[in-house]
Amino acid sequence: MATVLQIIGFKNSGKTTLLNALIKASRKENYTVSAIKHDAHNFSIDHLGTDSYSFQESGAEAVVIANSRQYAVMEQTGLDLKAAIQKLPKSDIILVEGYKQGPFPKIVLIREKAEIELLKESKAIHKIASYHDELQEEVIFIGGEEKLNQFAEMIIKEFLQ
């Protein structure tokens, strides 16, 4: 069973930056990694004018677009976090960006002190961090590439070794 770790925070708190650092730290140690990104908006990976888009518009419930290097399955249904995890290949770690109410251990990223209270209602908070200098006394400071990478490496060791 894969280790699942969530990265949560408000918009522009640095979730994607941390997730990328965690992916790199995991790969550096030869772990297999999968990632899930929660999107609170109506995203589309397909666009008007493509054949696969026309298949969906004509009523196909699922469309696969594939080549020898990658594939995508587009279904006209949403997924909760547990269902998304089940769709992934076997991995050592699954990193999740978002799903604030999910049940897995979380690293919370904040931009200002008031956000600590707003995000404390989330379950399973493991660490609270920030890229902002003025919050160094309140949370773990991960500003700058060196601090970010050290933090990512520490988290991967903590969860996978």
N, C-alpha and C positions, 0 to 999 in steps of 0.2 A: 504494500500500500504506500502510495506516495505521501510525502509530507506536504501539507497545504499551508501556505502562508499568505495572508491578505495584506495589501497595502491600501490604506484608506486615508481620506482627507478631502478637503474642499477643493474646488477648481483652482488650478495653478499653485498647488501646494508642493509640487515636485514628485508626485507619485510615479510618473513615467520615468523620470530620471533615476529614482531609486530602484525601480523595477529593472531597468536596464543594467544598473550596477550589480544587482543581485543575480541577474542572468549571467553576466560576465564572470562574477566571482564563483558561481556554480560551475560553469564550463571550465574555468581555470583548474578546478579540482576534479574535472572529468565526470561530473554528475550530469544526468539527463534532466532537461528542464522543459516544462510546458508553461504557457502563460494564458491567462484569461483576462480580457478587458471588458468590464461592464460599461455599457453605453446607456446613458439616461435619455438619449435623444433617439429619434428615428433615423438610424444610419442605413445606408445602402452600399453594398460593395459592388453592385451592378448598376449599369447606367443605360439610359435611353440610347438606342442606336445599336446595341449589341444583340447578337442572336440569343444569348442566354437571358437577357432582359425580356426579349419578346416571348420566350417560352413561359416565363413567369406571368407576363401580362396576358397571355392566352389561357392561363389557368393551371399551369403545372404546379403541383403542391411542393415539389422539390426539383431542383436543377443542380447538376454537378457540372462544373467546368474543370477540365483537367488537362495536364500535359505530362511529360516524362519527369518533370521536376517538382511539381506541386499540384494541389487540387483544392477546390472549395466546394462545399455543399451549401446551397442556399435553400432553406425551408421557410415556408410562410407561417412560422410559429415561433414563439419566444422560448427561452430556456431559463430555468432558475439555476442557481450556482451548482447544486449537486448534480443536476442533469448535464450541465456543461462539463463538469469534471469527468463524468462517465463517458463522454464523447472523446476524451483525450487518450493518446497512446500511453503505454506504461512509461512512467517517469520517476526519477528520484524525488523531484520537487515540483510542485505546481504553484506558481506565483500568480496571485489574483489581484488585479487592480480594480478596487471598488467593492460593491456588495457590502456596504457598511453593516448591515444586520446579519451577515453570514456568521456561522458558528466557529470558524477557524481562528487560530492565533493571528493577531493583527499588529502591524506597525502603523501608528497613526502619525501623519504628517500635518503640522500646523503652520499657519502663517502669522498668527497673533495669539496672544494669551487667552482671549475670550473663547477661542475655538476649542481649547482643552475641555471646558465644561460641556460644550455642545456635542463633542464626540465621545465623551465618557459614557454615554448611554449605550454605545456599541459593546457587544459582547467580546470577551476574550482578548482584551488589549494586552499586548506583550511589551511594547515599547512606544514611547512618544518622542518624536524627533522633529527638528526644524532646520531649515537652511538659514534662518535669520539670527544674526548676531545678538540682538536684544533679548532673545529667549534662551540664551545659553544657561542661565541659572535655573530655568524652569524645566527644560527638556534636554535630550541628547542633541548636541550641535553637530550637524553633518554638512555644514557649508564648506565649499571648496572640494576639489577633486580628491585630495588626499584623505580628508575626513570621511567623505562619502564612501570611498573604496575601502577604508579601514572598517567602517560600520558594516558594509555589505559582507566583507570577508568574515567578520565576527558573527554576523547573523547566520551565515551559511555553516560555519563551524558549529555554532550552537544547535542548529536544527538537524544537521546531517552527519555529524561525527560523534 
